Amino acid sequence: MTRTHLFSTALAAILTLGLGAGAGAGAPALASPSGHGAGHGSGHGSGHGAGHGAGHGGGHGGGAPSAPAKNPTAVGYGGAVTSVDPEASRIGLQVLRHGGNAVDAAVATAAALGVTEPYSAGIGGGGYFVYFDADSGEVSTIDGRETAPAGITHDAFIDPETGDPYPFTPELVTSGVSVGVPGTLATWKKALRQWGTRRLGQALHPAERLARRGFVVDETFRSQTKDNAERFAAFRPTKKLFLPGGKAPKVGSRFRNPDLADTYRILARRGTKWFYGGTLGREIARTVRKPPTTKATDLPVPPGSMTVRDLDAYQAPKQAPTHVGYRGYDVYGMAPSSSGGSTVGEALNILAQYDLSGMSDADALHHYLEASALAFADRGAYVGDSAFVDVPLADLLSDDFAAERACQIDPDQAATKPVAAGDVNDYDGQCDGQTSSAGERVPDTENVETTNLTVTDRDGNVVEYTLTIEQTGGSGITVPGRGFLLNNELTDFSAVYDDDDPNRIDPGKRPRSSMSPTILLEDGQPALALGSPGGSTIITTVLQLIFDRIDRGMTLPEAIAAPRASQRNTPSVTAEPAFIDAYGSALEGYGHTLTPSGDAFTSAAEIGAATAIEFGPDGLLTAVAEPTRRGGGSARVLQKR
């Protein structure tokens, strides 16, 4: 069956069911050129968790404002925007409607997410920007990851009183020493200069207005605030902004952030130099070195060493993407300092050794989990900031290395985890009777927060952008009078220094990330763009979406709604409750142990919160966000079908 026929069949299903049906509303099918993807199309519509709601907000202002409507699936032409938030997606679509391109819209959407998703994103953080240029046919990336300040020491995360690492939660994550030099504004500036048509000030104006007008508080914003109330109450400006009257904002109230509106307004006038080296830069550095704690807090809040010189020296480099082939698609991702492109790419190369579409659900999922564990083992052994570490990227993404790693998969039995990393210096693609061997467990300190957006314009340019301040609420530290939280990204470094650890902490270094903004091309044209938040589960979320879409034959809305599981080379698989209900007993027969998902800083038992756009024949676009995770996302198209 041809791709066009599959597309037409799926589109007919959409029109029959009606758009806005959430998880089950079909999408144009992404057929595998190699013939895979015909089976397993079961439409497992789930997606658990507390959900990031309909246009968030927190506690300032009266009345009973209504939240903007959400629609997780939109089909049409001319351009599309999808994000977790309806206000942000609306702003991005307005930019497209008024002649802006995908980059202009992506930056405007991201700035809006800094307003409505302040616990996940903002100018106090960083991220990774992947861009497909329709004119050149090239994929490029910007590494906007935060960096360690020049004054950081190898024992920065060691408590001098005990000689042991600070407890990770809540002590280390709530600290000045955890704050990296932010990269978000530098990313926006570079993206707009390289590929945009608007100035930064123009891109910031809609978000400035949104911050001043405010947005409607939903249950997720309130629950995230309550989950982090102890940390937020530790800092005077954070408590004032996010805990008005000492309590989390009520659902349905309007949250206004005039300080952030003023910050955006000044940035629009003065430019990023005000942030990287100017007055605001000095304020950021002072806040990191001497966090504005309340007298009542019992948290130790170790200070950082950031100076204005660290901010002035920050660069967001443009770099080549990772690339692998999978079932006839070219898959492009983020190179180190992110481990997303290499780990997703290696796992896909391993899965490419098998005809997954011919397997049962349980067999296919078993292979997905085992391939993920193997790729994570190699991630831990070899991947770090390539400016400091010699990352063997070509080996990790080679077909022969993947073929040899695939030899470790027993089709009937899960390997004991953690498995050992492969040897990038000695491989030939042959099995030679290999079996999996035990490895060392790599501590996972990445938290689940972050946000993602996907944009395309009328000319076919595409942006996949993942941005973050690390965990929910970042460090918990708000820059006084400026309305934004600072990240705690440096906790992604290994806490204990080891010369042999590619993720060891060093001055000026970027901590290893799992962010995995990904673009798939078919015959040089966009086929699918996708990404997700979720800490180290980002990698498995993106991997599972590609696997579910191409190999299991789900439509894109079905793949995003389907229950998720994450195997990161750990003794047990982290899985959403619906995944355990659907597949737990079958996978236990292979020896897998499944543990329900959850996290210390969110009550949501969910994995990821993806956004994606699929590109069909004749310019037809299917934009998809989560139907329920984080309260559901918002997908918009410029011209509805």
N, C-alpha and C positions, 0 to 999 in steps of 0.2 A: 504494500500500500504506500502511495506516495505521501510526502509531507503535506502537499496541498490538500489531498483528500482527507487526511487525518485532521487537518486544520478545519476544513469545511464541516466535517462530522461533529467535531467538538464545538464549533461555533453554533451549529444548529441546536446543540444541546443547551448552550447558553441562552439562546433566544427563546427556547421552549420553557426553560426553568425560570427565566427572568434574571436580570442583573440584580445585585444587592442581596443575593441569597446567602452570601457568606461563603463558608467553606465549600459547600457543594456546588456552587455555581461554576460551571465548566470554564475552560480557557482554551484558546487555540493550541493544538497539540504540537509539541516539539518532537518531531519524529527523528529517530536516530538514523543517520545516513547509512550506518552499517547494518541496519535491520533490527537493532535492539530496541527495546522499549515497547514491544507489542503486548507484553503480559503484565500481570500484577496490577492493573489499573483499578484499584478497589475503592478509591475515594474515601480514605479513612478520615473523616471529618471530625477533628477534635480540637486540640489547642486549649490547654488548661492554663490556669494561672489567674492572678489578680487583675491583669489587664490594665494597660495605661489608657486612661479614659478619654472621654470626649471633650477634649479641649481644656484640660487641667486648669488649675488655678488655686490660689490659696488665700484666703481669709480677709483681704482688704476690700472694703466696699460693700454696700448693702444690696437689697433687692434680691430677686430670684432670677438671674440671667439664665438663658437657655444655652446649652452647649451646642456647638455646630454639629451637624449630622456627619456621621462617618459612613464610608462605603469601602469595604475591603477589596472590591474588584471593580475595575472600570475598563471598558473596551471601546476603542475608537481610534482616531487619527490625529496627526498634526503635532503630537507631543504629549508627554505624560510625566506626572510626578507622583511618587509614592513615598510615604513616611509614616511614622507612628502617630502623627498628630494632624488633625484636620486643618488647624490654623496654618501650620507650616506648609502643608501641601497646597492649600489655597493660595498662599503667598507665592509659592513657586510657580503655580499655574498662571497667576496674574503676570508674572515676569515673562513667561512664554507668550502669553496672549498679547502683550505689548511689545513684542519684537525681540525680547532677550533670547539668548541661546541657552543650551543646557547648562553651561558653566555659570552663567549669570543666575539662572534659576536655582542651581544647586547651592550657591553661596547664600542667596536670599533665604532659601529653605533652611539651611543650616543656622543662619543667624536667628531665624524664628524659633528653631528648636532650642536655641540658647535661652529663649524666653519661656517657652512652654514645657521644655524638658530640662530644667536647670540642674537636676540631679544626675543627668546622664551626659550632658553636652554643654558647650559654652566656650567662651574665649579664654577661660582658665585651663583648657585642656589641649588635646591634640587629636590626630587621626591620620587616615590614609585615603588618598584621593586617586581614583583610577578613571582614566578618560580615553574614550574612543573618538578619534577625529575622523569624521566622514570624508573629508577632502583627501586626506593622506592615506586613510585606511590603517593608521597606526594606533596602537594602544600605548599610552604613557601613564606614569604615576608620579605622585608627589608624596614624599615621606614627611609628614607633619608630626611625627612622634616627638614627645617631650624628651628633653635631655637632662642628664644629671649636671648639677652646677660644678664649676671648676674646683670648688673647695670641698667637695664631698670626699670622705675617706672610706677606705675599705671596710672599716668597722662601724660605719654610720648607723647600722641597724642593730648594733650590739648595745645593750644596757650597761653603762659603765659600772653600775652598782652591783650587778650580778655576774657580768661577763658572758651572759647568754643573750640570744636575740630577744628584742622586745616582743611581747606577745603580739601576734598579728592583729587580732581584733580584741577590743577596739583601739588599743594603744598605738600601734605602728601606723595603721591606716588613718588615724586622726592625729596628724603631726605636721610640722613644718618640714621635717627631714624627708617626708614622703613626696614632697611637691617637686615635680620636674619643671624645667623651663617650658612654658606653653608654646605650642606650635600652630594652633588653629588659625590665628590671624595671619601668620606668615603663609600658611597654606592658601587661604582665601586670596591674599594679595598676589601670590605667584600664579594661581589658577586663572584669575581674571586677567593678569598681564599676558599670560601665555596664550589663552584661548578664549577669553571672554570678550564681550562688547561693551560692558559697563564698568564704571569706576566702583571702587569699594564703597564709597559713600552712597552711591545710588542703590547698591545691593543691601545696605544696612537700613535704609529709610523705612521699608515696610515693617521690619522687626522693631525698629524704634517706636513706631506708632503702636504696634501690638503690645509692647512692654508698658507703654503709658496707658493704653486703654484697658489692658488686663485680659485675662482668660478665665474660663470657668473651671473651678476645682472639681475634679472627679475623684472617684474612690481610690484609684491607684496613687494619685498625687498625695492624697491624704494618708493612705497607708504607708507610702514610702517616707513621708515626713514623720509619722509616728514610729516607724521602725528605726529611724535614725535620731529620734528626739534627744537621747542622751548626748550624742555627738554634737548635734546642732546647738544644744543648750550650753556647750562648753565654750562657745565663741560669741562675743557680744554682738557683732554685726549679723551673724547667722541667726542667732536667736531672735533678734529684732525683725529680720526680714521674713523668716520662714516659720517662726513660732510666735505670731502676734498674740499678746496676752498670755504667753507661755504655753499655748496649745496649737496643735496642728489646725490649719484652715479647714473649715467645714465644707463638705461636699455641696456644690451649688453656689458657693460664694465666688466672688471675683477676686483674683489675685493680680495685683498691679505691682510693677517694679520700676518706679520712676528713676531710681539710681541707675539701673541698667539702660533705660531709655536715654538718660543723659550721657552715659558712657558711649553708647552707640553714636549719639549726636556729635560728641567731641571727636571720636574716631573718624567720623565722616568728614569732619572739617580739617583735622590735623594729620590724619593718616596713621599708619602703624608705628611710625617712629615714636609717637607719644607713648605707645605700649612698650616697644622694644628700645628702651634707653631714655625715654622722656619722663615726665612727671608720673604717669601711671606706672611705668616700669620701676621707678624708685619706690612707689607705694607697695607694689607687689613684693619686691625684694625685702622691704622692711616688714611686711606682714609675714613672710616666710621665716625670717630670722627671729621675729618676736611676735608669735601669734597672739591675737587679741582675745585672750581667754577671760572667762568670767571668774569671779572669786569663788563661786559655788562648785566649780567642776573638780572632780577627783582624778580626771585623766591627766597623765604626765605631760602630754603634748611636747615631745622633744622637738627643739627648733631646727630649722634648716640653715644652710650656708649660702643661699642664693644671693647674688649681688646684681646690681644693674648692669654690670659688665657681662654677666651671663646672658641676660636678655638681649643686650646689644649685639652679642656675638651669634645669636641663634640664626640658623639657616634651615629652610625646608627644601631639601634637594629634589630636583626632578631626576627620576631614574627609570631604567628599563623594567618592564614587568617580568614576572615568571611566565613560563609558557609550557604547556603540555598538550598533546592531542588526546582526545577521548571520544570514541565512537564516531569519528568523523568531524568533531568540533575542535576548534582551537580555544583552549581555556587559558585565559590571562588573569594573573593575580598579582599580589603585592609581594615584592622581594624583601629580604631583610633590610631594616630591622624587624619587620613583621615576619612571623613564621607561617602566616596564613597561606601564602602562595605556594611555598615549598611543601607544606604538610598536606594541604588539599591536593596539590599536584601529584605528590608521591602516592597518596592513597588512591587516587584515580588511576594512576599507572598500574598499581597492584590489582585493582578491580578489573582493569582492562584485560587481564589474563584469563578472565572467566566469562562465560555466557550467562550472565545473571538473569536475563529475561527468560531463560529456559528453566530456572530454578523455582522451587516453592518460595513463598514469602519467608519462611523460617530459614531455609538454606541461604537465600539472598541476604537476609539481615545478618546471619552469622558471618558471612564473608565481609559485609560492610563493617561490622564491629571488629573483626580480626585485622582487616586492612588498616583501620583507623589506629588500632593499638600499635601496629608495626611502624606506621608513619610517625606517631607520637614518640616512640622510642628514639627514632632518628632525629626528630626535632630537639629532644632534650640533650642529645649527645653532640649535635653539630651546629645548631642555629643560634645566632646572636647578632648583634649589630656588626654588619660587615665592614664598618670602618675600624673596628677593633679586633675582629675575629675573622679568620680565614674560613668562610663558610663554603663547603664543597657543594655548591648549588647544582652544578652540572651533573655531579654524581648522584645526588639525591633525586634528581628529576630524570635520570637516564632510564631507558627501557630495560637495559640489562640489569641494573640494580633492582628495579621493581620486580623483574621476573624472578630474581634470586630471592628477594624478600617474600614473594608470593609462595615460594616453596615452603615457607614456615607455616602456612595455613593448613591445618588438618580439616578436611571438609566435614568431619563428623564430631570434632571435639575442640572446644575452646582451649587455647593455650593458657598456662598459668601466667598470670600477670604479676609484676611487670615483665615484659619480654625484653631481651637484650637488643641493643642497637645493632644495625648492620655494619659491616666493615667497608667503608667507602674506598679503601686502598686495595681491596682484594675481592673482586667479584667478576663473574663471567656470564651471568644470566642462566647458569645451570643449577639444577637442584642437588645432584650428587648425594642423595640420601639425607639431606639436611632436615633437622627438626628444630623447633623453637627452643631457645635457651633462656634462662632467667636473667633478668637485668635489674638495675637499681631503679627505685622509684624516684622520680623527679618531683619535688614539692610543687604544688599548683597554688600560686598566690594571686592569680588573676580573678577579679570579681566579675559579677554577671552584668553590670550596667555598661552602658554605651548606647549609641543609637545609630541608625543607618537610614540612608535615603538613596533613591534611584530616580534618575531624570533622563529623559530624551527629548529632543526638539524636532522641529519640522524638517530639518536638514539631515537628521539621522545621527547627530552627535549624541554621545551617551556618557553620563557620569554615574559612577558607583562610588559612594563616599560613606565611610564609617568614621564616626567621631565620638569622642569620649572625654570624661574627666576621671575615668577608672571605675570605681564602684559607685553605688548609690550615694550621691552627695559628695563624691570625691573625698578630699581631706576633711571636709566639714568646715573649712575656713573660708569665709567671705571676705574679700578685700573691702575694708571699711568705706562706705559711701559709694561703692562702684557697682553693687548689685550682681556680682557673679562669684561663683565658688571656684576655688583652686583645686586642681587635680591631686591625686595621690598615686600617680603612675609609677613612681620609683619603687613602690612595693612589688612591681613586677620583676625586679631584679632578684637574684638569689640572695637570701638574707646573710648567709655565711660565705665569706670570700673563699674562692678556690681558683688557683691559677688555671686549672684545667676545665673550668666551667665556662662555656661560651656566654653564659648570661651573668657572669660575675659583674659586680658593680665597679665602675671606673668613672673618673671625671670626664664630663662631656659626652658620655656614652648614652645611647638610647636603649632602654630596657626592651627585652624581647616581647613582642606582642603577638596575639592570635587573630587580630582583625584581618578579615578575609574578603574585602571587596573584590568581586570576580565578574569578568565579562567573557561570555562565550561568543565566538564568531563561527559562522558557517559560510564557506566560500568567500571569506573576507568581509562578510556583512554581519551586523549584530543579530544574534539569535536569542540570547538571554543575558540579562544583567541581574545580579543578586548579591545580597549581603545581609548581615545580621549583627546585633549585639550579642553579649553573652559570655564574656571572658574567654576562657579556653574552649568553651562549648561553641564558640563562633565557628571554629574549624569544622566541627562535626555537623553543625547545623547546615552550613553551606554544602558540605560533602553529601549529607543526607538529602538535601533538596535536589542536587544534581542527580544523585542515585535514584531517588523516587521519581523524578521527572523523566529521565531518559531510560533507565533500566526497568523500573517498575510500571511505567506507562501512565502515571497519574497526570492529570491536568495540573497546571501551575497552581490554581487555587487549592486543589486537593493536596498537592505536595506541601504547600505552606501550612495548611490546616492539620496535616497528619501528625499524630503523636510522635515525639522524638526520643531518641536515645543517644547517649554520648559515651564512647569508650576511649579514654585518654591514657591508655596503658596503665590502668589501675586495677586492683583486684576485683572490683565490681563495676558494672555498667550503671551510670546514672541515667535514669529514665523517667519520663513523665508518667503519672499514674495511668493514663489511658493507654500508653505503650505497654506497660506491664500487664494491664488487663487484656490487651489484644494478643500479645506475643510472649508474655513472660513464661508461661508454662512450656511452650514449645522451645524457647531458647534455653531454658534451664536444662532441657534434655541434651543440649550440646555442652553443658557445663558452665554456662554463663550465670553469674549472680547479678541480679538487678536490684538497685537501690533507688527509692523515690527521689526525685529532684527536689531541691530547695536550697536556700542560702541564708547566711547569718544576717544579711542586711535587707532582705525582702521576704515577705510572706508568700510570694508567688512560687508555686511549685511548677515552674515552666522552664523551658529551654529555648533561648533565643526569642527574637521578635523580628522576623525577616521582612524585607521588602524586595520586590523584583518586578522587572518588566520583560515580557516576552514579545518578540518581533515576528509577525506573521506575514503572509503574502500581501502584496499591494499596499504596504505601509500600515496594516492593521496592528494595533498595539493592545496588549493585555497587561494592565498594571495591577499588581496585587500587593496587598498588605495583610497583616494578620487579622483573622476574623475575631479572635478573642484574646490572645496573649497581650498583656499590658492594656487590656480593655479594647483591643482592636486598633488597627491602623486606618489610614486614609489614602485611597488611590484615586487619582484624578486624571482625566484625559482632556485634551484641548477641544476636540470635537467628538462627541459621542456618536457611536454607530447608530 
